[in-house]
Amino acid sequence: MSGPRDVPALARGVRIRTLDDGSSVLLIPEGIVKLNQTAAAALELVDGRRTIASIASVLRSRFASAAGSIDADVLELFARMNQQGWVFFSSIDSRA
């Protein structure tokens, strides 16, 4: 289970790409996953240093969303992607 202090990173072989039409996709070993605007924005912030909480904070300001709503959505997004094996987590505490 992911938490706000976890730091997401894309799994090996997984990349995000922007197509010619401006839409974003996640390239995974098994194929392609079309991303909505919010998921693409969240994944573009994954850099191996930002926590889920800091990614949610950036998205709150970018999309002018309520804190509770965007925080829960971002946590759910990364939890689902982790279950699929597309992202993995490290903890701030384990990186110190």
MOPEVEN-V728839 format. One record per backbone hydrogen bond with DSSP energy under -0.5 kcal/mol. NH is the residue of the N-H (numbers start at 1). CO is the residue of the C=O. E is the energy in kcal/mol with one decimal. If there is no record, write none. Layout:
BEGIN
nh:NH co:CO e:E
nh:NH co:CO e:E
END
This chain:
BEGIN
nh:6 co:3 e:-1.8
nh:7 co:90 e:-4.2
nh:8 co:6 e:-0.6
nh:9 co:88 e:-2.1
nh:11 co:86 e:-2.7
nh:14 co:11 e:-2.0
nh:15 co:27 e:-2.1
nh:17 co:25 e:-2.8
nh:19 co:17 e:-0.5
nh:19 co:23 e:-3.4
nh:22 co:19 e:-2.2
nh:24 co:35 e:-0.6
nh:25 co:17 e:-2.8
nh:26 co:33 e:-3.0
nh:27 co:15 e:-3.7
nh:27 co:25 e:-0.6
nh:28 co:26 e:-0.7
nh:28 co:31 e:-2.6
nh:31 co:28 e:-1.6
nh:33 co:26 e:-2.3
nh:35 co:24 e:-2.5
nh:40 co:36 e:-2.5
nh:41 co:37 e:-2.2
nh:42 co:38 e:-2.4
nh:43 co:39 e:-2.6
nh:44 co:40 e:-2.2
nh:45 co:41 e:-0.7
nh:45 co:42 e:-0.9
nh:46 co:43 e:-1.3
nh:47 co:45 e:-0.6
nh:48 co:8 e:-0.9
nh:52 co:6 e:-2.3
nh:53 co:4 e:-2.5
nh:55 co:51 e:-2.1
nh:56 co:52 e:-2.6
nh:57 co:53 e:-2.0
nh:58 co:54 e:-1.9
nh:59 co:55 e:-2.2
nh:60 co:56 e:-2.4
nh:61 co:57 e:-1.7
nh:62 co:58 e:-2.2
nh:63 co:59 e:-2.9
nh:64 co:60 e:-0.9
nh:65 co:60 e:-1.1
nh:70 co:66 e:-2.2
nh:71 co:67 e:-2.4
nh:72 co:68 e:-1.9
nh:73 co:69 e:-2.2
nh:74 co:70 e:-2.6
nh:75 co:71 e:-2.4
nh:76 co:72 e:-2.4
nh:77 co:73 e:-2.5
nh:78 co:74 e:-2.4
nh:79 co:75 e:-2.3
nh:80 co:76 e:-2.6
nh:81 co:77 e:-2.3
nh:82 co:78 e:-2.2
nh:83 co:79 e:-2.2
nh:84 co:80 e:-1.6
nh:85 co:81 e:-0.6
nh:85 co:82 e:-1.0
nh:86 co:81 e:-2.6
nh:87 co:81 e:-0.9
nh:88 co:9 e:-2.4
nh:90 co:7 e:-1.7
nh:92 co:5 e:-1.3
nh:95 co:91 e:-0.9
nh:95 co:92 e:-0.9
nh:96 co:92 e:-0.7
nh:96 co:93 e:-0.6
END
